[in-house]
Amino acid sequence: MAFSVSPAVLVNEIDNTNTIGAISTSIGALVAGNLQWGSCGTIEQVVSEDDLKDRFGAPNDINYKDWFTASNFLQYSKNLQLVRVVEDTARNATATITSGAPGPGQGQLIKNASEYSTLVLTEFFAAKYPSSLGNSLRVVGAIPDDFQSSASTPKTFTLQTDGATSAPILVNSLFDESSIAADELALLVIFNDGLVDTDTVVERMIVSTTPGAKNGAGQIYYFDNYLEQYSDWLYGNYSFPDAEIFTWGIGEDFQLGGGQNGAVAEGAEYILGLDVIAAATEVDISLLMTGGAPLVASNYAIDNVAGVRKDCMAFVSPAQEDVINEKSAAMMIQAKDDGLVPSSSYGSMDGNYKYMYDKYADIYRWVPFNGDIAGLCALTDNTNDPWFSPAGFNRGRIRGTVKLAMQPSKAVRDEMYKNNINPIASFPGDGVVLFGDKTLQAKSSAFQFINVRRLFIVLEKSISTAAKYQLFEFNDAQT
């Protein structure tokens, strides 16, 4: 209220109760290469293994280390910020119209929704994400004259079930509407998983061919806009040549093609993904995992992400070949030194691999432990506090391990520990246990331990969160 010149009673309130709120310390982050589906180069929250599989596909022989790192972390915590990365030869599957006939396209790289908004779609349909999985998409459409059951040739389609073709199915049987307007199309999106040759209708929609048109729900449902906003599978381009005269007749379905996974993601791709996390200071993370990333990317995660943000720790694992069938830690230590793994209290390195069951492929795989170690930190936050050690028999029990790549003896564990590598060992009656809690800092100090570094992360985040409300205020006795 403005100052009053004449006598008046003014009521004013100043809130000086500046408290420090709770600080999140259990949010995981991971850059994952070669996943089969999902937005690329963006931070996506994943809350469970089922969520991971539904949105990014199942694990395969190329991506399993990153995939199971994410999955293993989600066994301990339900909050993971994931960035999918692909190599530049990856392509979204597309479909086109040639001489009035539908056909598979050549493919086009569209990494995410933001990138889509800045480019021109070169064909009639494009899968939402780069992957060969997009080649399993089929689009069935019906124009108004062919949508009604009373039409002379109502639009039908067939589905494959275990390789067998169904009888013709009326398109309108999958919709509540009995008719559609003159400027509308009825679309079905069908996905074939390729495993048992079975089709599934994954989306059904009615769209308009009139730009700016709105449906009864008040949504703009013009072909391009509706697919961009509401489809989980497709983008569309109704301005494509021949689109307006295409008849969508019997047998005129679109089979997408040209989708490619691209070459295997290497260090450069992982670093680009890590840059997304480093730049997103508004996205809160606490536990940065490196999965099966190359050494150059793991080092980058420690130095250029965790060491710059200073609000999280990076967890790394040795290369598989330095652990499998080894009796000592010599190869691991030598590789660590040769690879110039940085000395940093914001990084931590484990010293083993886990043999675990892949229920999707019905095989066993060797997987790095960094997802589990980050998960133990998150679990410790829940059972105790961040400044408790995540190691030992009380808090360091690791889940889902069939066997270890190496069963380190006491002498080997001592050698690892001296070199800032945290041993993981199996103990009769106690299972697999994290048996070290050191950071990668070479200097002898309190910050050589995970719980001390995490304590100071909590303190510094708390102070900085509270201190921002002191900006532009006068100094007092405390400030």
C-alpha positions in Angstrom: 0.0 0.0 0.0 1.3 3.5 -0.9 2.3 6.0 1.9 -0.7 8.0 3.2 -0.3 11.7 3.7 -3.4 12.1 5.8 -3.9 10.2 9.1 -4.7 6.6 8.4 -4.2 3.1 9.8 -1.9 1.1 7.6 -1.4 -2.6 7.9 1.8 -4.0 6.6 3.4 -7.5 6.9 7.0 -8.5 6.4 7.9 -12.3 6.4 11.2 -12.7 8.2 10.7 -16.5 8.8 13.3 -17.6 6.3 13.6 -21.4 6.8 15.6 -24.0 4.9 13.4 -26.5 3.2 14.1 -30.2 2.4 16.8 -30.8 -0.2 16.4 -33.7 -2.7 19.4 -36.0 -2.7 18.2 -39.2 -4.3 17.5 -38.2 -7.9 19.4 -40.3 -10.4 20.7 -39.2 -13.9 22.0 -41.3 -16.8 23.0 -40.8 -20.4 22.0 -43.9 -22.3 23.1 -44.8 -25.8 21.5 -47.0 -28.4 18.1 -47.4 -26.7 15.4 -48.6 -29.1 12.9 -45.8 -28.8 12.2 -42.4 -27.1 13.1 -38.8 -27.3 16.8 -38.0 -27.9 18.9 -35.2 -26.4 16.2 -34.3 -23.8 15.9 -35.1 -20.1 13.1 -37.5 -19.5 11.9 -38.7 -16.0 11.6 -42.4 -15.6 9.9 -43.9 -12.5 10.1 -47.7 -12.9 11.5 -50.5 -15.0 8.1 -50.9 -16.8 8.1 -47.2 -17.6 11.7 -47.5 -18.9 10.7 -50.4 -21.2 7.4 -48.9 -22.4 9.0 -45.6 -23.4 12.5 -46.6 -24.4 12.1 -50.2 -25.5 13.6 -53.4 -24.1 17.3 -54.1 -23.7 19.3 -55.7 -26.5 22.8 -56.9 -27.2 24.0 -53.3 -27.8 22.4 -51.2 -25.2 22.1 -53.6 -22.3 24.8 -52.1 -20.0 23.1 -48.7 -20.1 19.6 -50.2 -20.0 20.3 -52.3 -16.9 22.2 -49.5 -15.2 18.9 -47.5 -15.3 16.8 -50.6 -14.4 19.1 -51.5 -11.4 19.0 -47.9 -10.1 15.2 -48.0 -10.2 15.2 -51.0 -7.9 16.4 -48.7 -5.1 14.8 -45.3 -6.1 11.9 -44.3 -8.3 13.2 -41.1 -9.8 15.7 -41.2 -12.7 16.4 -38.4 -15.2 17.4 -40.1 -18.5 18.9 -38.7 -21.7 18.8 -41.0 -24.7 21.6 -40.4 -27.3 22.0 -41.7 -30.9 24.6 -41.4 -33.5 23.9 -39.0 -36.5 23.2 -41.9 -38.9 20.1 -42.8 -37.0 16.8 -42.1 -38.8 13.1 -41.8 -38.0 11.1 -44.1 -40.2 8.9 -42.3 -42.8 6.1 -42.9 -45.3 5.4 -41.1 -48.5 3.0 -40.7 -51.4 4.4 -41.4 -54.9 2.2 -41.0 -58.0 -0.9 -41.2 -55.8 0.2 -44.4 -54.1 1.5 -44.9 -50.5 4.9 -46.3 -49.8 7.7 -46.4 -47.3 10.0 -43.4 -47.1 13.7 -42.8 -47.0 13.9 -41.8 -43.3 14.7 -38.5 -41.7 16.5 -37.7 -38.4 14.2 -35.9 -35.9 15.7 -36.3 -32.5 12.9 -34.7 -30.4 9.9 -32.4 -30.4 11.9 -29.2 -30.1 14.0 -30.2 -33.2 10.8 -31.1 -35.1 9.5 -27.5 -34.6 12.6 -26.1 -36.4 12.7 -28.4 -39.5 10.6 -29.3 -42.5 9.1 -32.8 -42.6 10.2 -34.2 -45.9 7.6 -36.9 -46.2 3.9 -37.6 -45.4 4.4 -39.5 -42.1 7.4 -39.8 -39.8 7.9 -41.9 -36.7 8.2 -39.9 -33.5 11.7 -41.1 -32.7 14.8 -42.4 -34.5 14.9 -46.2 -34.6 14.4 -49.2 -36.8 11.4 -49.9 -34.7 9.6 -47.2 -36.6 9.6 -49.6 -39.6 7.1 -51.7 -37.7 4.5 -48.9 -37.9 1.5 -49.0 -40.3 -1.2 -46.3 -40.7 -4.7 -47.1 -41.9 -7.0 -44.3 -42.8 -10.6 -43.7 -43.9 -12.2 -40.7 -45.6 -15.9 -39.8 -44.8 -17.4 -41.7 -47.8 -15.7 -44.9 -46.8 -16.0 -44.6 -43.0 -19.7 -45.4 -42.7 -20.8 -49.0 -42.7 -23.4 -48.2 -45.3 -20.8 -47.2 -47.8 -20.6 -49.2 -50.9 -17.0 -50.2 -50.1 -16.5 -49.4 -46.4 -12.9 -49.2 -45.4 -11.5 -52.3 -43.8 -8.1 -53.6 -42.7 -6.5 -56.8 -41.4 -4.3 -57.7 -38.5 -1.6 -60.3 -38.1 -1.8 -62.6 -35.1 1.0 -65.1 -34.6 1.6 -64.7 -38.4 -2.0 -65.5 -39.3 -4.1 -62.8 -41.1 -7.4 -61.9 -39.7 -10.7 -61.4 -41.6 -11.3 -57.9 -42.8 -12.1 -55.5 -39.9 -14.2 -52.3 -40.4 -12.3 -49.2 -39.6 -15.4 -47.6 -38.0 -15.7 -50.6 -35.6 -12.9 -49.1 -33.6 -14.5 -45.7 -33.2 -17.5 -44.5 -31.2 -18.5 -42.2 -34.1 -20.9 -43.5 -36.7 -19.8 -40.9 -39.3 -17.1 -38.2 -39.7 -17.3 -34.7 -41.3 -16.4 -34.0 -44.9 -13.0 -32.5 -43.9 -12.1 -35.3 -41.4 -10.0 -38.5 -41.6 -10.1 -41.5 -39.3 -6.6 -42.9 -38.6 -5.4 -46.1 -37.0 -1.8 -46.6 -36.0 -0.7 -50.2 -36.0 2.5 -51.6 -34.5 4.0 -55.1 -35.2 6.4 -56.1 -32.5 8.3 -58.4 -34.9 8.8 -61.1 -32.3 5.7 -63.2 -32.9 4.5 -61.3 -36.0 1.5 -59.8 -34.2 -0.2 -56.5 -34.9 -1.5 -54.2 -32.2 -3.6 -51.0 -32.8 -1.7 -48.6 -30.6 -3.6 -45.4 -31.5 -6.9 -44.3 -33.1 -7.8 -40.7 -33.9 -10.0 -38.5 -36.0 -8.2 -35.5 -37.5 -9.2 -32.6 -39.7 -7.7 -31.6 -43.0 -8.6 -27.9 -42.4 -5.7 -25.9 -40.8 -6.7 -24.4 -37.4 -9.9 -26.6 -37.0 -10.9 -27.5 -33.5 -12.8 -30.6 -32.3 -15.5 -30.8 -29.6 -12.9 -30.9 -26.9 -11.5 -27.5 -28.0 -8.3 -29.1 -29.3 -6.8 -28.0 -32.6 -7.1 -31.2 -34.5 -5.6 -30.3 -37.9 -3.7 -33.3 -39.2 -0.2 -31.9 -38.6 -0.9 -30.3 -35.2 -2.9 -33.1 -33.7 -0.2 -35.7 -34.5 2.5 -33.5 -33.2 0.7 -32.8 -29.9 -1.2 -36.0 -29.1 0.3 -38.9 -31.0 3.0 -41.0 -29.2 4.0 -42.6 -32.5 3.8 -40.2 -35.5 4.3 -36.8 -37.0 2.3 -35.8 -40.1 2.7 -33.5 -43.1 -0.6 -32.8 -44.8 0.9 -30.2 -47.1 2.9 -33.0 -48.7 2.2 -33.2 -52.5 -0.8 -35.5 -53.4 -2.0 -35.6 -49.8 -5.3 -33.9 -50.6 -6.2 -36.1 -53.6 -5.1 -39.4 -51.9 -8.1 -41.6 -51.6 -7.2 -43.8 -48.6 -9.0 -46.7 -50.4 -9.0 -50.4 -49.7 -5.4 -51.6 -49.4 -4.0 -48.1 -49.4 -2.3 -48.3 -46.1 1.0 -46.7 -45.2 3.9 -48.9 -44.1 6.8 -46.8 -42.7 10.3 -47.5 -43.7 13.8 -46.1 -43.7 14.1 -46.1 -39.9 17.7 -46.8 -38.7 19.3 -47.2 -35.3 22.5 -45.7 -36.6 26.0 -46.6 -35.6 26.8 -47.5 -32.0 26.9 -44.4 -29.8 30.5 -43.6 -28.8 32.2 -41.1 -26.5 31.2 -38.0 -28.5 27.5 -38.9 -28.3 27.7 -39.6 -24.6 29.4 -36.3 -24.0 26.7 -34.4 -25.9 24.2 -36.1 -23.7 26.2 -35.2 -20.6 26.2 -31.5 -21.8 22.4 -31.6 -21.7 22.6 -32.6 -18.0 25.4 -30.1 -17.2 23.5 -27.2 -18.8 20.1 -28.0 -17.2 20.9 -26.5 -13.8 17.1 -26.1 -13.3 16.8 -29.9 -13.4 17.7 -31.3 -9.9 20.0 -34.4 -9.9 22.0 -36.0 -7.2 23.5 -39.3 -8.4 25.0 -39.3 -11.9 25.6 -42.8 -13.3 27.7 -43.6 -16.4 26.4 -47.0 -17.3 28.6 -48.6 -20.0 29.9 -45.3 -21.3 33.4 -45.1 -22.7 36.2 -44.0 -20.4 36.4 -40.5 -22.0 32.7 -40.0 -21.2 33.0 -41.3 -17.7 35.9 -38.8 -17.0 33.8 -36.1 -18.6 30.9 -36.9 -16.2 33.2 -36.5 -13.2 35.1 -33.4 -14.3 32.7 -31.4 -16.5 29.3 -32.3 -15.0 29.5 -33.3 -11.3 32.7 -31.2 -10.7 31.1 -28.2 -12.3 27.5 -28.5 -11.0 28.8 -29.4 -7.5 25.4 -30.6 -6.5 25.8 -34.3 -7.4 28.3 -37.2 -7.6 29.3 -39.2 -10.6 29.6 -43.0 -10.3 31.8 -45.0 -12.7 32.8 -48.6 -13.2 35.9 -50.2 -14.8 35.9 -51.7 -18.3 34.5 -55.2 -18.5 37.7 -56.6 -19.9 39.6 -55.4 -16.9 37.5 -57.4 -14.5 36.1 -60.6 -16.1 38.3 -63.6 -15.3 40.8 -61.5 -13.4 42.2 -62.7 -10.0 43.8 -59.4 -9.0 43.1 -55.7 -9.3 46.2 -55.0 -11.3 44.5 -54.6 -14.7 41.8 -52.4 -13.2 44.3 -50.1 -11.4 46.5 -49.9 -14.4 43.6 -49.0 -16.7 42.5 -46.4 -14.1 45.9 -44.8 -14.1 46.4 -45.0 -17.9 43.0 -43.6 -18.5 43.8 -40.6 -16.3 40.6 -41.0 -14.2 40.5 -37.7 -12.5 41.2 -37.1 -8.8 37.9 -35.7 -7.5 35.7 -36.0 -4.5 32.7 -35.7 -6.8 33.4 -39.1 -8.4 33.4 -42.6 -7.1 34.6 -45.9 -8.8 33.5 -49.4 -8.0 35.6 -52.5 -8.8 33.5 -55.3 -10.1 30.8 -56.5 -12.5 27.5 -58.3 -11.8 26.1 -61.3 -13.7 22.4 -60.9 -13.8 19.4 -62.3 -15.6 17.8 -60.5 -18.6 14.2 -61.7 -18.5 13.4 -60.0 -21.8 15.9 -62.1 -23.8 16.1 -65.1 -21.3 19.9 -64.9 -21.0 22.4 -63.7 -18.5 24.6 -60.6 -18.9 27.6 -58.9 -17.4 26.5 -55.4 -16.2 28.5 -52.7 -14.4 27.7 -51.8 -10.8 27.5 -48.0 -11.0 23.7 -48.0 -11.2 23.5 -50.2 -8.0 26.0 -48.0 -6.1 24.1 -44.9 -6.9 21.0 -46.8 -5.9 22.5 -47.7 -2.5 23.1 -44.0 -1.9 19.5 -43.2 -2.7 18.4 -46.0 -0.4 20.6 -44.7 2.3 18.9 -41.4 2.0 15.6 -43.1 2.7 16.7 -45.3 5.5 19.1 -42.9 7.2 20.6 -39.7 5.7 23.0 -38.8 2.9 25.9 -38.4 5.4 25.7 -42.1 6.3 28.0 -44.4 4.4 26.2 -46.5 1.7 28.6 -49.4 2.2 28.8 -52.3 4.6 26.5 -55.0 5.8 23.8 -52.6 7.1 23.3 -50.5 4.0 25.5 -51.9 1.3 23.6 -55.0 0.2 23.3 -55.1 -3.6 20.3 -56.7 -5.3 19.8 -59.0 -8.3 23.3 -60.4 -8.6 23.8 -64.0 -9.7 27.5 -64.0 -9.4 30.5 -61.6 -9.4 33.1 -61.2 -12.1 35.7 -61.3 -9.4 35.6 -62.5 -5.8 38.3 -60.2 -4.3 40.3 -61.6 -1.4 41.2 -59.4 1.6 44.6 -58.6 0.0 42.9 -57.6 -3.3 40.3 -55.5 -1.5 43.2 -53.7 0.3 44.9 -52.9 -3.0 41.7 -51.6 -4.5 40.9 -49.4 -1.5 44.4 -47.9 -1.5 43.8 -46.9 -5.1 40.3 -45.4 -4.4 38.4 -48.3 -6.0 35.6 -49.5 -3.9 35.5 -53.3 -3.6 32.3 -55.3 -4.1 32.4 -58.8 -2.6 30.2 -61.7 -1.7 30.0 -62.9 1.9 28.3 -66.2 3.0 24.9 -65.5 4.5 25.1 -61.8 3.6 25.1 -61.8 -0.2 26.8 -59.2 -2.4 28.0 -56.2 -0.4 29.6 -52.8 -1.3 32.7 -52.9 0.8 34.2 -49.5 0.3 33.0 -45.9 0.4 35.8 -43.8 -1.0 35.6 -41.0 -3.6 38.3 -40.6 -6.3 40.1 -37.8 -4.5 43.8 -38.7 -4.2 44.5 -36.2 -1.5 44.1 -37.6 2.0 41.2 -35.7 3.6 37.7 -36.2 4.9 36.5 -35.7 1.3 37.9 -39.0 0.4 34.7 -40.5 1.6 31.3 -40.6 -0.2 29.2 -39.7 2.9 31.4 -36.6 3.7 31.1 -35.3 0.1 27.3 -35.9 0.1 27.0 -34.2 3.5 28.6 -31.1 2.1 26.4 -31.3 -1.0 23.4 -31.2 1.2 24.8 -28.3 3.2 25.8 -26.3 0.2 22.5 -26.9 -1.6 20.6 -25.9 1.5 22.5 -22.7 2.1 22.3 -21.6 -1.6 18.6 -22.3 -1.7 18.0 -20.2 1.4 20.5 -17.5 0.4 18.8 -16.5 -2.8 16.1 -14.8 -0.8 18.7 -12.5 0.7 19.6 -11.1 -2.7 18.9 -7.3 -3.0 18.3 -7.0 0.7 20.2 -4.8 3.1 22.9 -6.4 5.2 22.1 -7.2 8.8 24.1 -8.6 11.7 24.0 -12.1 10.2 24.8 -11.2 6.5 
